[in-house]
């Protein structure tokens, strides 16, 4: 993805971890940060899945640690938002419904300006 993004502006990452472990997820985060072009800001949406809350909490910590040193970064606190309001998701517990999608878009806009 990153080689196709023009320099400057924001790159928004939303990735649920799939079959990753916290250790391998950190490697994934570090790889994204390493490949980030100069001048590119990074906004990372925190993952949340109702069946993997503990794993996702570890992923959130890996994201925080991995992007903390970036000069231009933000965290979109989606996990916290959806854990407080599960109705933002469809019944599958993974994909946002229409109101959830709008809420997520508003949250991304709020952190990226």
Secondary structure, 3 states (H helix, E strand, C coil): CHHHCCCCCEEEEECCCCCCCHHHHHHHHHHHHHHCCCCCEEEEECCCCCCCHHHHHHHHHHHHHHHCCCCCEEEECHHHHHHHCHHHECCCCCCECHHHHHHHHHHHHHHHC
